[in-house]
Amino acid sequence: MKKIKPLSIFLLFFTFWLLLISNLWPYPILLFTTLAALSLSYFILTKSKNDALIYIIAGITDPLGEIIVSKSGLWTYHGTTLLGIPYWLPLAWGITAISVYKLISALVKSHFI
């Protein structure tokens, strides 16, 4: 059996992530649960400690910035929030950080950067 590359797995999960957020944002608990299950599945399949570290750091630090900015009144989130941000936002930031990392890594490997 051919080994599935982590980037291929990631692209599949990223596509689902975009569809989930676009369609389930009015249902924050369902979105949170689904994103958590999707994230957990990704890490079980890839076993990538590097991606997990990026995910955790972004999942903590980026929402802190969102909290500060939303408390300043620059923007607000509608619906159910915790400290002014949706419950699912840390999960979204985690997968976004991995996305940026994977994109930059692919560009560097292909000598575009």
C-alpha positions in Angstrom: 0.0 0.0 0.0 1.4 3.4 -1.0 1.9 5.8 1.9 -0.3 8.9 1.7 1.8 12.1 2.0 0.9 14.5 4.8 0.5 17.4 2.3 -2.2 15.4 0.5 -4.0 14.7 3.7 -3.7 18.3 4.7 -5.2 19.6 1.5 -8.2 17.2 1.9 -8.7 18.4 5.5 -8.2 22.1 4.5 -10.9 21.8 1.9 -13.3 20.3 4.5 -12.3 23.0 6.9 -13.3 25.8 4.5 -16.6 24.1 3.7 -17.4 23.6 7.4 -16.7 27.1 8.5 -18.6 28.6 5.5 -21.7 26.5 6.2 -21.7 25.8 9.9 -20.7 29.2 11.4 -24.3 29.8 12.5 -24.1 26.7 14.6 -21.0 27.3 16.8 -21.2 24.1 19.0 -21.6 21.9 15.9 -18.8 23.7 14.1 -16.5 23.5 17.2 -17.2 19.7 17.6 -16.7 19.0 13.9 -13.5 21.1 13.6 -12.1 19.4 16.7 -12.9 15.9 15.3 -11.3 17.0 11.9 -8.2 18.3 13.6 -7.8 15.2 15.7 -8.2 13.0 12.7 -5.6 15.0 10.8 -3.1 14.6 13.6 -3.8 10.9 14.1 -3.3 10.3 10.3 -0.2 12.4 9.9 1.5 12.0 13.3 3.2 15.3 12.6 4.6 16.8 15.8 5.7 19.9 13.9 2.2 20.6 12.7 0.8 19.9 16.1 3.1 22.5 17.7 2.2 25.1 15.0 -1.5 24.3 15.6 -1.2 24.7 19.4 0.8 27.9 19.3 -1.5 29.6 16.7 -4.6 28.2 18.5 -3.5 30.1 21.6 -1.8 33.2 20.5 -3.9 34.3 17.5 -7.2 34.1 19.4 -5.6 36.3 22.1 -5.1 39.0 19.4 -8.6 38.5 18.3 -9.9 39.0 21.8 -7.9 42.2 22.3 -9.0 43.7 18.9 -12.6 42.7 19.4 -12.6 44.2 22.9 -11.3 47.5 21.4 -14.4 47.7 19.3 -12.7 47.4 15.9 -15.0 44.4 15.1 -17.3 42.0 16.8 -18.4 38.5 16.2 -22.1 37.5 16.1 -23.5 34.5 17.8 -22.2 32.6 20.8 -18.8 33.8 21.9 -16.3 33.3 24.7 -14.4 36.5 25.6 -15.7 38.1 22.4 -14.6 35.4 19.9 -16.4 32.3 18.7 -15.7 29.0 20.4 -14.4 27.5 17.2 -12.0 30.3 16.3 -8.8 28.8 18.0 -9.3 25.7 15.9 -9.6 27.8 12.8 -6.5 29.7 13.6 -4.6 26.4 14.2 -5.5 25.0 10.8 -4.8 28.4 9.2 -1.3 28.5 10.6 -0.6 25.0 9.3 -1.9 26.1 5.9 0.5 29.0 5.8 3.4 26.8 6.9 2.6 24.1 4.3 2.2 26.7 1.6 5.5 28.4 2.4 7.3 25.1 2.7 6.0 24.0 -0.7 7.2 27.3 -2.2 10.6 27.0 -0.7 11.0 23.4 -1.8 10.0 24.4 -5.4 12.4 27.4 -5.3 9.7 30.0 -5.7 11.0 31.8 -2.6 
